[in-house]
């Protein structure tokens, strides 16, 4: 009698979730290799770090970088800061912050404004028609904080704070878009973007100063300023998205 050969059960199928885990780990490993490797190329800045001395009727004066900025941000961060004023008594602050090798030089201004005593009241993206015919999208923040007048009266000072990010070949008012573009190009092209952000701001002095502008007139003043200064400091190759 032939001895019967014991049968071996078939190997049970591997659960789908295990396959997905293996694929996911492989993807993370590849990404880690890209992230861990030093960037093969650091992109050129899409911004000119020289703010003009004259913008329309506004004359600019260089401003010192604060000690807090110098101590917090990496040493290879670059700054350009001017305070602009005209014969009517209007003032505009304009500054550029350009990142070096480290990405932490650039952040959303909404992060640091509360630490300076400001409260964010509203935020929106607004289009600005530039003098060269192009349209730039900028983020407009309305911020406020309490102030004490010379007579001891307590009032709220509001300010308009307009900003946008500039990379080598694109501009955006959105922090998330900048992060996605940075990670995408670092992962696929091994390129470390050198981002900058530009800030143009002014206080709303209606009710605080005899000749102070209201919010609408202050915004018109700022967008008119941006229309003139943006073409001078941004490289022509920088793309300007609609929103």
CORQUIUR-V297340 format. One record per residue. N is the residue number from 1. RES is the residue in one small letter. PHI is phi in whole degrees, -180 to 180 (999 if undefined). PSI is psi in radians with two decimals (* if undefined). OMEGA is omega in whole degrees, -180 to 180 (* if undefined). Layout:
n=N res=RES phi=PHI psi=PSI omega=OMEGA
n=N res=RES phi=PHI psi=PSI omega=OMEGA
This chain:
n=1 res=x phi=999 psi=2.28 omega=178
n=2 res=x phi=-73 psi=2.31 omega=178
n=3 res=x phi=-70 psi=2.36 omega=-179
n=4 res=x phi=-76 psi=2.43 omega=179
n=5 res=x phi=-89 psi=2.17 omega=-178
n=6 res=x phi=-64 psi=2.38 omega=180
n=7 res=x phi=-81 psi=2.52 omega=178
n=8 res=x phi=-106 psi=2.21 omega=-180
n=9 res=x phi=-66 psi=2.57 omega=178
n=10 res=x phi=-64 psi=2.59 omega=177
n=11 res=x phi=-62 psi=2.28 omega=-179
n=12 res=x phi=-65 psi=2.57 omega=-179
n=13 res=x phi=-64 psi=2.54 omega=178
n=14 res=x phi=-75 psi=2.23 omega=-180
n=15 res=x phi=-57 psi=2.56 omega=-178
n=16 res=x phi=-62 psi=-0.65 omega=-176
n=17 res=x phi=-63 psi=-0.54 omega=178
n=18 res=x phi=-68 psi=-0.68 omega=177
n=19 res=x phi=-63 psi=-0.73 omega=180
n=20 res=x phi=-64 psi=-0.67 omega=178
n=21 res=x phi=-62 psi=-0.75 omega=-180
n=22 res=x phi=-63 psi=-0.78 omega=179
n=23 res=x phi=-63 psi=-0.74 omega=180
n=24 res=x phi=-63 psi=-0.75 omega=179
n=25 res=x phi=-64 psi=-0.65 omega=178
n=26 res=x phi=-64 psi=-0.73 omega=179
n=27 res=x phi=-64 psi=-0.73 omega=179
n=28 res=x phi=-65 psi=-0.63 omega=179
n=29 res=x phi=-64 psi=-0.77 omega=179
n=30 res=x phi=-63 psi=-0.76 omega=180
n=31 res=x phi=-63 psi=-0.70 omega=-180
n=32 res=x phi=-63 psi=-0.63 omega=178
n=33 res=x phi=-63 psi=-0.75 omega=178
n=34 res=x phi=-65 psi=-0.81 omega=-177
n=35 res=x phi=-69 psi=-0.60 omega=-177
n=36 res=x phi=-76 psi=-0.45 omega=-178
n=37 res=x phi=-76 psi=2.51 omega=177
n=38 res=x phi=-65 psi=2.46 omega=-179
n=39 res=x phi=-57 psi=2.37 omega=179
n=40 res=x phi=-71 psi=-0.48 omega=-179
n=41 res=x phi=-150 psi=2.44 omega=174
n=42 res=x phi=-103 psi=2.13 omega=-173
n=43 res=x phi=-65 psi=2.67 omega=176
n=44 res=x phi=-71 psi=2.67 omega=178
n=45 res=x phi=-73 psi=2.51 omega=177
n=46 res=x phi=-92 psi=0.21 omega=-174
n=47 res=x phi=-127 psi=2.57 omega=173
n=48 res=x phi=-95 psi=2.15 omega=-173
n=49 res=x phi=-83 psi=0.18 omega=177
n=50 res=x phi=-104 psi=1.87 omega=175
n=51 res=x phi=-76 psi=2.35 omega=-178
n=52 res=x phi=-66 psi=2.64 omega=179
n=53 res=x phi=-73 psi=-0.49 omega=-178
n=54 res=x phi=-130 psi=2.20 omega=176
n=55 res=x phi=-128 psi=1.81 omega=-175
n=56 res=x phi=62 psi=-2.18 omega=180
n=57 res=x phi=-90 psi=0.02 omega=-174
n=58 res=x phi=-97 psi=2.25 omega=176
n=59 res=x phi=-99 psi=2.30 omega=-177
n=60 res=x phi=-100 psi=2.57 omega=177
n=61 res=x phi=-131 psi=2.26 omega=-178
n=62 res=x phi=-60 psi=2.50 omega=178
n=63 res=x phi=-119 psi=2.57 omega=179
n=64 res=x phi=-75 psi=2.56 omega=174
n=65 res=x phi=-77 psi=2.35 omega=-176
n=66 res=x phi=-69 psi=2.69 omega=179
n=67 res=x phi=-63 psi=-0.58 omega=179
n=68 res=x phi=-66 psi=-0.69 omega=178
n=69 res=x phi=-65 psi=-0.75 omega=-179
n=70 res=x phi=-66 psi=-0.59 omega=-177
n=71 res=x phi=-82 psi=-0.55 omega=-175
n=72 res=x phi=-86 psi=-0.74 omega=-173
n=73 res=x phi=-86 psi=2.69 omega=180
n=74 res=x phi=-57 psi=2.68 omega=-174
n=75 res=x phi=-66 psi=-0.42 omega=-179
n=76 res=x phi=-90 psi=0.15 omega=174
n=77 res=x phi=-70 psi=2.40 omega=179
n=78 res=x phi=-110 psi=2.59 omega=-178
n=79 res=x phi=-131 psi=2.60 omega=168
n=80 res=x phi=-140 psi=2.13 omega=-175
n=81 res=x phi=-138 psi=2.28 omega=175
n=82 res=x phi=-139 psi=2.56 omega=170
n=83 res=x phi=-106 psi=2.10 omega=-177
n=84 res=x phi=-102 psi=2.45 omega=178
n=85 res=x phi=-144 psi=2.77 omega=177
n=86 res=x phi=-128 psi=3.13 omega=-177
n=87 res=x phi=-73 psi=-0.22 omega=179
n=88 res=x phi=-86 psi=-0.14 omega=-179
n=89 res=x phi=95 psi=0.05 omega=177
n=90 res=x phi=-77 psi=2.53 omega=179
n=91 res=x phi=-131 psi=2.55 omega=178
n=92 res=x phi=-137 psi=2.26 omega=173
n=93 res=x phi=-94 psi=2.32 omega=176
n=94 res=x phi=-135 psi=2.32 omega=177
n=95 res=x phi=-149 psi=2.69 omega=177
n=96 res=x phi=-125 psi=2.33 omega=173
n=97 res=x phi=-118 psi=2.10 omega=-177
n=98 res=x phi=-114 psi=2.19 omega=-178
n=99 res=x phi=-72 psi=2.67 omega=172
n=100 res=x phi=-98 psi=-2.31 omega=-178
n=101 res=x phi=-74 psi=-0.49 omega=-178
n=102 res=x phi=-92 psi=2.46 omega=-177
n=103 res=x phi=-76 psi=-0.30 omega=-174
n=104 res=x phi=-75 psi=-0.01 omega=175
n=105 res=x phi=-67 psi=-0.48 omega=-173
n=106 res=x phi=-112 psi=2.32 omega=179
n=107 res=x phi=-153 psi=2.98 omega=176
n=108 res=x phi=-72 psi=2.28 omega=177
n=109 res=x phi=-58 psi=-0.45 omega=178
n=110 res=x phi=-59 psi=-0.40 omega=-178
n=111 res=x phi=-73 psi=-0.70 omega=-173
n=112 res=x phi=-97 psi=-0.32 omega=-178
n=113 res=x phi=-61 psi=-0.74 omega=178
n=114 res=x phi=-59 psi=-0.58 omega=178
n=115 res=x phi=-68 psi=-0.30 omega=178
n=116 res=x phi=-97 psi=0.15 omega=176
n=117 res=x phi=93 psi=0.09 omega=-179
n=118 res=x phi=-92 psi=2.57 omega=173
n=119 res=x phi=-113 psi=2.27 omega=180
n=120 res=x phi=-78 psi=2.13 omega=-178
n=121 res=x phi=-101 psi=-0.60 omega=178
n=122 res=x phi=-162 psi=2.80 omega=-179
n=123 res=x phi=-149 psi=2.35 omega=177
n=124 res=x phi=-160 psi=2.80 omega=176
n=125 res=x phi=-97 psi=2.30 omega=-180
n=126 res=x phi=-126 psi=2.52 omega=177
n=127 res=x phi=-85 psi=2.51 omega=177
n=128 res=x phi=-126 psi=2.08 omega=177
n=129 res=x phi=-80 psi=2.02 omega=-177
n=130 res=x phi=-81 psi=2.82 omega=-179
n=131 res=x phi=-66 psi=-0.34 omega=178
n=132 res=x phi=-89 psi=0.14 omega=176
n=133 res=x phi=93 psi=-0.21 omega=179
n=134 res=x phi=-85 psi=2.87 omega=180
n=135 res=x phi=-119 psi=2.19 omega=-179
n=136 res=x phi=-108 psi=2.30 omega=176
n=137 res=x phi=-93 psi=2.25 omega=-180
n=138 res=x phi=-128 psi=2.70 omega=175
n=139 res=x phi=-90 psi=2.22 omega=178
n=140 res=x phi=-109 psi=2.13 omega=176
n=141 res=x phi=-110 psi=2.35 omega=170
n=142 res=x phi=-104 psi=2.06 omega=-176
n=143 res=x phi=-124 psi=2.76 omega=-179
n=144 res=x phi=-150 psi=2.74 omega=175
n=145 res=x phi=-158 psi=2.68 omega=-179
n=146 res=x phi=-73 psi=2.50 omega=176
n=147 res=x phi=-135 psi=2.73 omega=176
n=148 res=x phi=-111 psi=2.12 omega=-180
n=149 res=x phi=-75 psi=2.96 omega=-178
n=150 res=x phi=-62 psi=-0.46 omega=179
n=151 res=x phi=-89 psi=0.12 omega=178
n=152 res=x phi=90 psi=-0.06 omega=-179
n=153 res=x phi=-74 psi=2.44 omega=179
n=154 res=x phi=-94 psi=2.23 omega=177
n=155 res=x phi=-141 psi=2.97 omega=176
n=156 res=x phi=-102 psi=2.24 omega=173
n=157 res=x phi=-95 psi=2.17 omega=175
n=158 res=x phi=-107 psi=2.70 omega=-179
n=159 res=x phi=-144 psi=2.59 omega=174
n=160 res=x phi=-102 psi=2.30 omega=-173
n=161 res=x phi=-129 psi=1.86 omega=-178
n=162 res=x phi=-109 psi=2.35 omega=-180
n=163 res=x phi=-151 psi=2.83 omega=174
n=164 res=x phi=-156 psi=2.73 omega=179
n=165 res=x phi=-98 psi=2.54 omega=179
n=166 res=x phi=-131 psi=2.13 omega=174
n=167 res=x phi=-104 psi=-2.91 omega=-179
n=168 res=x phi=-62 psi=-0.72 omega=-172
n=169 res=x phi=-132 psi=0.24 omega=-179
n=170 res=x phi=-155 psi=2.79 omega=176
n=171 res=x phi=-130 psi=2.54 omega=178
n=172 res=x phi=-154 psi=2.55 omega=173
n=173 res=x phi=-89 psi=-0.01 omega=-172
n=174 res=x phi=-106 psi=2.18 omega=178
n=175 res=x phi=-62 psi=-0.73 omega=-178
n=176 res=x phi=-64 psi=-0.72 omega=178
n=177 res=x phi=-61 psi=-0.73 omega=179
n=178 res=x phi=-63 psi=-0.75 omega=-180
n=179 res=x phi=-64 psi=-0.78 omega=-180
n=180 res=x phi=-62 psi=-0.79 omega=179
n=181 res=x phi=-62 psi=-0.73 omega=179
n=182 res=x phi=-61 psi=-0.89 omega=-177
n=183 res=x phi=-67 psi=-0.67 omega=-180
n=184 res=x phi=-62 psi=-0.86 omega=-177
n=185 res=x phi=-72 psi=-0.54 omega=178
n=186 res=x phi=-71 psi=-0.67 omega=-178
n=187 res=x phi=-73 psi=-0.78 omega=-174
n=188 res=x phi=-93 psi=-0.54 omega=-175
n=189 res=x phi=-117 psi=0.01 omega=-180
n=190 res=x phi=52 psi=0.73 omega=-179
n=191 res=x phi=-118 psi=2.28 omega=179
n=192 res=x phi=-98 psi=1.85 omega=-178
n=193 res=x phi=-65 psi=2.46 omega=176
n=194 res=x phi=-106 psi=1.55 omega=-175
n=195 res=x phi=-82 psi=2.67 omega=171
n=196 res=x phi=-131 psi=2.73 omega=165
n=197 res=x phi=-130 psi=2.54 omega=-178
n=198 res=x phi=-111 psi=2.33 omega=179
n=199 res=x phi=-121 psi=2.31 omega=174
n=200 res=x phi=-130 psi=2.10 omega=-174
n=201 res=x phi=-143 psi=2.79 omega=177
n=202 res=x phi=-160 psi=2.59 omega=176
n=203 res=x phi=-77 psi=2.63 omega=174
n=204 res=x phi=-94 psi=1.88 omega=-169
n=205 res=x phi=-102 psi=0.09 omega=176
n=206 res=x phi=-60 psi=2.25 omega=-178
n=207 res=x phi=88 psi=-0.20 omega=179
n=208 res=x phi=-113 psi=-0.40 omega=-179
n=209 res=x phi=-137 psi=2.49 omega=-177
n=210 res=x phi=-55 psi=-0.63 omega=-178
n=211 res=x phi=-108 psi=0.30 omega=-175
n=212 res=x phi=-68 psi=2.47 omega=179
n=213 res=x phi=-82 psi=2.61 omega=173
n=214 res=x phi=-80 psi=-3.12 omega=-175
n=215 res=x phi=-63 psi=-0.74 omega=-179
n=216 res=x phi=-64 psi=-0.78 omega=-179
n=217 res=x phi=-69 psi=-0.59 omega=177
n=218 res=x phi=-65 psi=-0.74 omega=178
n=219 res=x phi=-64 psi=-0.71 omega=178
n=220 res=x phi=-61 psi=-0.73 omega=178
n=221 res=x phi=-62 psi=-0.75 omega=-178
n=222 res=x phi=-69 psi=-0.76 omega=-180
n=223 res=x phi=-68 psi=-0.58 omega=175
n=224 res=x phi=-65 psi=-0.68 omega=177
n=225 res=x phi=-64 psi=-0.83 omega=179
n=226 res=x phi=-61 psi=-0.68 omega=-180
n=227 res=x phi=-58 psi=-0.53 omega=-179
n=228 res=x phi=-92 psi=-0.70 omega=-173
n=229 res=x phi=-81 psi=-0.59 omega=-176
n=230 res=x phi=-59 psi=-0.79 omega=179
n=231 res=x phi=-63 psi=-0.40 omega=-179
n=232 res=x phi=-82 psi=-0.51 omega=-175
n=233 res=x phi=-104 psi=-0.28 omega=-179
n=234 res=x phi=-99 psi=2.42 omega=178
n=235 res=x phi=-66 psi=2.50 omega=-179
n=236 res=x phi=-60 psi=-0.42 omega=-178
n=237 res=x phi=-77 psi=-0.20 omega=-179
n=238 res=x phi=-69 psi=2.18 omega=179
n=239 res=x phi=-80 psi=2.51 omega=-179
n=240 res=x phi=-116 psi=1.80 omega=179
n=241 res=x phi=-68 psi=2.76 omega=-178
n=242 res=x phi=-67 psi=-0.58 omega=-175
n=243 res=x phi=-133 psi=* omega=*
